[in-house]
Amino acid sequence: MAKVLIVNPIIRAEDDPRHVPYGLALLAGVASREGHQIQVFDSNGWRPSDDELVEAIQADDWDVIATGGITTAYGNPTPHPQRQCINTTRSQTPIRYS
């Protein structure tokens, strides 16, 4: 059984969040059904600071950290700030981007 942190990244920060991300919700449901411990951190809904995201990442010894988002939000040549935060905070943890 793995401990999995699923991070819903901030998408379109200038707009109010409107939808539960179907892909991440599906991933959480399947992983939970298979017996894994799932924690979801909804950055898009909560709009946390980088420090709050780091705190959530460091809150447990995650086996996997998964994140996703709208692909057009990642079309920018500069990496998404939350991806950078995840990568530098838990460099030994496998990171999965959907």
MONORZI-V725191 format. One record per backbone hydrogen bond with DSSP energy under -0.5 kcal/mol. CO is the residue of the C=O (numbers start at 1). NH is the residue of the N-H. If there is no record, write none. Layout:
# MONORZI-V725191
co | nh
CO | NH
CO | NH
This chain:
# MONORZI-V725191
co | nh
2 | 4
2 | 37
3 | 63
3 | 64
4 | 6
4 | 39
5 | 7
5 | 66
6 | 8
6 | 41
7 | 9
7 | 68
8 | 43
8 | 44
12 | 15
20 | 22
21 | 25
22 | 26
23 | 27
24 | 28
25 | 29
26 | 30
27 | 31
28 | 32
29 | 33
30 | 34
31 | 36
32 | 35
36 | 38
37 | 4
39 | 6
40 | 42
41 | 8
41 | 43
42 | 46
43 | 47
49 | 53
50 | 54
51 | 55
52 | 56
53 | 57
54 | 58
55 | 59
56 | 59
57 | 60
60 | 62
63 | 94
64 | 5
65 | 96
66 | 7
67 | 98
68 | 9
70 | 73
70 | 74
71 | 74
72 | 75
80 | 83
80 | 84
81 | 85
82 | 86
83 | 87
84 | 88
85 | 89
86 | 90
90 | 93
94 | 65
96 | 67
96 | 98
